[in-house]
Amino acid sequence: MFRYLTFLLCCIPACLFAQSNLTVDVGDTEVTFHSTSAFGLRGNRSQTLKPRDIASFKYLGGAFSKDKFQVYFYTSIVKEADAASFFCLGRNSLYPEFNLFPKLKSVIGADEKNIYFMPNFGPVGDYVDDVTVMDRKTFGVITVLDSISGSYLLRDGKKIYVMMKDMYDRTNVIPTDLVEKNITLIGGGYLLNGDTLYYQIFPIHKVKPGSMKVYAGSKYITDGKKVYHYTYSLDPIVADYASFKVHPVYKAFARDKKDYYFKGEKMSSSLTAFEVAKEIFSKVDIEPANHRRYLKMCEETD
């Protein structure tokens, strides 16, 4: 229960800062970015940019713009970027892999030499720091690690990185000590580096290769004896392995012959479980006693 409440509290800033709409007004001497936060919880925000050369100013998509001298991210200058060749991945199909994450690709840009991963604070977004720059010649997307949380495994030459989207839709590009030839992808955000099991960038423990299998597209994983779910660590679930199934659409939900599970924990009559069931399964009121009935309605047919 405490973990669910913590999760809800952590989501509140994301709702407050998430950008749902951005318009750009170009004047005679300055440019104004108008943005509305998700759900209108924080109202409207405006930022004013005074480009070095307003006559050549061009809005590129997402938070990017440029003139003939420099590239801008909201009102900040991307000093490393080449203005002549710079573009925003949000308006370019050069890397179609990024189409899975439309919000994230709007904070990734490129020029003829490099790719730029930009952190930002949605509608606030009046600064750029810790920009990650990768060489386009050696850059590559190895795989999508987790389609739910939005994380990629990237290469820049021989160096391997994990790119994760945080709660503010910022890119977090984290270097790892992984070696690509030793990596075996098993799904759900899990991978093997030799005989060590990882969840994204977090090493868990050594396992026998081939012993761990992921329930398709979910964070539920098994060693053939027990079922586990990674949240803050890889914890075994007190579940019946033989009858355990993950929901075919809502991967956070699972069941065995006796119980239902949400994110690795048994469903209860808690406020969190009630709200989750109400959001996913119906727009009408759902009493906690009816959770299982609504879950059953969405189960696969055998």
C-alpha positions as CSV (number, residue, x, y, z in Angstrom):
1,M,0.0,0.0,0.0
2,F,2.8,2.4,0.9
3,R,4.6,1.6,-2.4
4,Y,1.4,2.5,-4.4
5,L,0.9,5.7,-2.5
6,T,4.5,6.7,-3.1
7,F,4.0,6.0,-6.8
8,L,0.9,8.2,-6.9
9,L,2.7,11.0,-5.1
10,C,5.6,10.8,-7.6
11,C,3.2,11.0,-10.5
12,I,1.7,14.3,-9.3
13,P,4.7,16.4,-10.5
14,A,4.5,14.6,-13.9
15,C,0.9,15.7,-14.3
16,L,1.8,19.3,-13.2
17,F,4.7,19.7,-15.6
18,A,3.8,17.5,-18.6
19,Q,3.4,19.5,-21.7
20,S,0.1,18.9,-23.6
21,N,0.2,21.8,-26.1
22,L,2.8,24.2,-27.4
23,T,2.4,27.1,-29.8
24,V,5.0,29.4,-31.2
25,D,4.5,33.1,-32.1
26,V,7.2,34.8,-34.1
27,G,7.3,38.6,-33.8
28,D,9.5,41.3,-35.3
29,T,12.3,40.9,-32.8
30,E,11.4,38.0,-30.5
31,V,9.7,34.6,-30.3
32,T,7.2,33.5,-27.7
33,F,6.6,29.9,-26.7
34,H,3.1,29.3,-25.2
35,S,2.5,26.0,-23.5
36,T,-0.3,24.5,-21.5
37,S,0.5,21.8,-18.9
38,A,-1.3,18.5,-19.0
39,F,-4.9,18.7,-17.7
40,G,-4.5,22.4,-17.3
41,L,-3.3,21.9,-13.7
42,R,-0.7,24.6,-13.9
43,G,-2.4,26.8,-16.5
44,N,-0.4,28.5,-19.2
45,R,3.3,29.2,-19.4
46,S,5.1,31.6,-21.8
47,Q,8.8,32.0,-22.6
48,T,10.4,34.6,-24.7
49,L,13.4,34.0,-27.0
50,K,15.3,36.8,-28.7
51,P,17.1,35.0,-31.6
52,R,20.4,36.4,-32.8
53,D,18.9,36.7,-36.3
54,I,15.1,36.8,-36.4
55,A,15.0,37.1,-40.2
56,S,16.3,33.5,-40.5
57,F,14.5,32.1,-37.5
58,K,12.9,28.7,-38.1
59,Y,10.8,26.6,-35.7
60,L,11.9,22.9,-36.0
61,G,9.4,21.1,-33.8
62,G,9.3,20.0,-30.2
63,A,11.3,22.5,-28.2
64,F,13.9,23.1,-31.0
65,S,14.3,26.2,-33.3
66,K,17.3,27.8,-35.0
67,D,18.5,30.8,-37.0
68,K,21.5,30.9,-39.3
69,F,23.9,31.3,-36.4
70,Q,22.7,29.0,-33.6
71,V,20.3,26.3,-32.4
72,Y,17.9,26.9,-29.5
73,F,16.1,24.6,-27.1
74,Y,13.3,26.7,-25.8
75,T,15.2,29.9,-24.8
76,S,18.6,28.2,-24.4
77,I,21.4,27.9,-26.9
78,V,22.6,24.4,-27.9
79,K,26.2,25.5,-28.2
80,E,27.5,22.3,-29.6
81,A,25.1,22.1,-32.6
82,D,25.6,23.1,-36.2
83,A,22.8,25.4,-37.1
84,A,23.0,24.8,-40.9
85,S,22.3,21.1,-40.7
86,F,20.4,20.7,-37.4
87,F,16.9,19.1,-37.3
88,C,14.5,17.7,-34.7
89,L,13.8,14.0,-34.8
90,G,10.2,14.8,-34.1
91,R,9.8,16.1,-37.7
92,N,12.2,13.7,-39.5
93,S,11.9,10.0,-40.3
94,L,15.7,9.3,-40.3
95,Y,15.3,7.2,-37.2
96,P,11.8,5.6,-37.3
97,E,12.6,3.8,-34.1
98,F,11.8,7.0,-32.2
99,N,8.3,7.1,-33.5
100,L,7.3,4.8,-30.6
101,F,7.8,7.8,-28.3
102,P,6.5,11.0,-29.8
103,K,7.1,13.1,-26.6
104,L,10.6,11.8,-26.2
105,K,11.7,12.3,-29.8
106,S,10.7,16.0,-29.6
107,V,13.7,16.4,-27.2
108,I,16.2,14.7,-29.5
109,G,17.9,16.6,-32.3
110,A,20.7,15.9,-34.8
111,D,23.0,17.7,-37.2
112,E,25.2,16.2,-39.9
113,K,27.7,15.0,-37.3
114,N,26.0,14.3,-34.0
115,I,22.8,13.4,-32.2
116,Y,21.7,15.5,-29.2
117,F,19.7,14.2,-26.3
118,M,18.2,17.1,-24.4
119,P,16.8,17.2,-20.9
120,N,13.9,19.6,-20.3
121,F,11.1,20.4,-17.9
122,G,8.1,20.4,-20.2
123,P,6.4,23.9,-20.2
124,V,9.0,25.3,-17.8
125,G,12.0,24.2,-19.9
126,D,14.1,27.4,-19.8
127,Y,17.4,25.7,-19.5
128,V,19.6,23.0,-21.0
129,D,22.1,21.1,-19.0
130,D,23.9,17.8,-19.3
131,V,23.3,17.5,-23.0
132,T,24.4,14.1,-24.3
133,V,26.1,14.2,-27.7
134,M,26.7,11.0,-29.8
135,D,28.5,10.6,-33.1
136,R,25.9,9.8,-35.9
137,K,28.4,7.5,-37.6
138,T,28.8,5.3,-34.5
139,F,25.3,5.7,-33.0
140,G,22.8,2.9,-33.1
141,V,19.6,1.7,-31.4
142,I,20.2,-1.8,-30.2
143,T,16.7,-2.4,-28.9
144,V,13.7,-1.0,-27.1
145,L,14.2,-2.3,-23.5
146,D,10.8,-1.4,-22.1
147,S,8.0,0.0,-24.2
148,I,6.0,0.9,-21.1
149,S,8.5,3.1,-19.3
150,G,10.2,4.2,-22.6
151,S,13.8,3.0,-22.4
152,Y,16.3,2.2,-25.2
153,L,19.6,0.4,-25.3
154,L,21.9,2.5,-27.4
155,R,25.4,2.2,-28.8
156,D,27.9,4.9,-29.5
157,G,30.9,3.1,-31.0
158,K,31.7,0.3,-28.5
159,K,30.1,2.1,-25.6
160,I,26.6,1.0,-24.5
161,Y,24.1,3.4,-23.0
162,V,20.6,3.1,-21.6
163,M,18.3,6.0,-22.5
164,M,15.4,6.3,-20.1
165,K,12.5,8.8,-20.2
166,D,11.9,10.2,-16.7
167,M,8.7,11.6,-15.2
168,Y,9.2,15.0,-16.8
169,D,9.7,13.5,-20.3
170,R,13.4,14.3,-20.2
171,T,16.0,12.1,-21.8
172,N,18.4,10.4,-19.3
173,V,21.3,8.8,-21.2
174,I,23.2,6.6,-18.8
175,P,26.5,5.0,-19.6
176,T,26.9,1.3,-18.7
177,D,29.7,-1.2,-18.5
178,L,27.8,-3.7,-20.8
179,V,29.6,-5.3,-23.7
180,E,27.3,-5.7,-26.7
181,K,28.6,-9.2,-27.7
182,N,27.8,-10.5,-24.2
183,I,24.2,-9.1,-24.2
184,T,21.2,-11.5,-24.5
185,L,17.8,-9.7,-24.6
186,I,15.0,-11.6,-22.9
187,G,12.3,-8.9,-23.0
188,G,10.3,-6.8,-20.5
189,G,13.3,-4.6,-19.8
190,Y,15.4,-7.6,-18.7
191,L,18.7,-8.7,-20.3
192,L,21.6,-11.0,-19.6
193,N,25.2,-9.7,-19.7
194,G,27.0,-13.0,-19.7
195,D,25.5,-14.8,-16.7
196,T,24.3,-11.7,-14.9
197,L,20.6,-10.8,-15.0
198,Y,19.9,-7.0,-15.5
199,Y,16.8,-5.0,-15.4
200,Q,17.7,-2.0,-17.6
201,I,20.9,-0.7,-16.0
202,F,20.5,-2.5,-12.7
203,P,22.4,-5.8,-12.2
204,I,20.4,-8.2,-10.1
205,H,22.3,-11.5,-9.7
206,K,24.0,-14.3,-11.5
207,V,21.7,-16.9,-13.2
208,K,22.0,-19.9,-15.4
209,P,21.7,-18.8,-19.0
210,G,18.4,-19.9,-20.4
211,S,16.8,-20.3,-17.0
212,M,14.9,-17.0,-16.9
213,K,11.9,-16.3,-19.1
214,V,9.7,-13.2,-19.3
215,Y,6.0,-13.3,-19.6
216,A,5.5,-11.6,-22.9
217,G,5.8,-7.8,-22.8
218,S,5.6,-7.6,-19.0
219,K,7.9,-7.2,-16.0
220,Y,6.9,-10.6,-14.7
221,I,9.7,-13.1,-15.1
222,T,10.2,-16.8,-14.0
223,D,13.0,-19.3,-13.4
224,G,10.6,-22.1,-14.0
225,K,9.9,-22.5,-10.3
226,K,8.8,-19.1,-9.0
227,V,7.4,-15.9,-10.5
228,Y,9.2,-12.6,-9.9
229,H,8.5,-8.9,-10.6
230,Y,11.1,-6.1,-10.7
231,T,10.0,-3.0,-8.8
232,Y,12.8,-1.8,-6.6
233,S,14.4,-5.3,-6.6
234,L,13.6,-8.6,-8.1
235,D,11.2,-10.1,-5.5
236,P,9.5,-13.5,-5.8
237,I,5.7,-13.4,-5.8
238,V,3.8,-15.8,-3.6
239,A,1.9,-17.2,-6.6
240,D,1.0,-20.5,-8.1
241,Y,3.5,-20.9,-11.0
242,A,1.6,-23.5,-12.9
243,S,-1.5,-21.4,-13.3
244,F,0.1,-17.9,-13.5
245,K,-0.9,-15.8,-16.5
246,V,-0.3,-12.2,-17.4
247,H,-3.1,-10.1,-18.8
248,P,-2.7,-10.0,-22.7
249,V,-3.3,-6.2,-22.8
250,Y,-2.8,-4.7,-19.4
251,K,0.6,-6.2,-18.6
252,A,0.8,-4.9,-15.0
253,F,-2.1,-7.3,-14.2
254,A,-1.8,-11.0,-13.7
255,R,-3.6,-13.9,-12.1
256,D,-3.2,-17.5,-10.9
257,K,-5.9,-19.9,-9.9
258,K,-6.6,-18.0,-6.7
259,D,-5.5,-14.4,-6.8
260,Y,-5.1,-11.3,-9.0
261,Y,-1.8,-9.3,-9.0
262,F,-1.0,-5.7,-9.9
263,K,2.6,-4.8,-10.5
264,G,3.7,-7.8,-8.6
265,E,1.5,-7.5,-5.6
266,K,-1.9,-9.1,-4.8
267,M,-4.8,-6.9,-5.6
268,S,-6.5,-5.6,-2.5
269,S,-9.4,-3.3,-1.6
270,S,-7.0,-0.4,-1.3
271,L,-7.7,3.1,-2.7
272,T,-4.9,2.6,-5.3
273,A,-6.3,-0.7,-6.6
274,F,-9.8,0.8,-6.7
275,E,-8.6,3.8,-8.7
276,V,-6.5,1.7,-11.1
277,A,-9.4,-0.6,-11.8
278,K,-11.8,2.3,-12.3
279,E,-9.4,4.0,-14.8
280,I,-8.7,0.9,-16.8
281,F,-11.9,-1.1,-16.9
282,S,-14.7,1.4,-16.8
283,K,-15.7,5.1,-16.5
284,V,-18.4,4.2,-14.0
285,D,-17.9,3.7,-10.3
286,I,-16.4,0.3,-9.4
287,E,-16.6,-1.0,-5.9
288,P,-13.5,-2.8,-4.6
289,A,-15.5,-5.9,-4.3
290,N,-16.0,-5.9,-8.1
291,H,-12.3,-5.7,-9.0
292,R,-12.1,-9.4,-9.9
293,R,-15.3,-9.3,-12.0
294,Y,-13.9,-6.4,-14.1
295,L,-10.5,-8.2,-14.4
296,K,-12.3,-11.4,-15.5
297,M,-14.2,-9.4,-18.2
298,C,-10.8,-8.5,-19.8
299,E,-9.1,-11.9,-19.5
300,E,-8.1,-13.8,-22.6
301,T,-10.5,-16.6,-23.7
302,D,-9.1,-20.0,-23.4
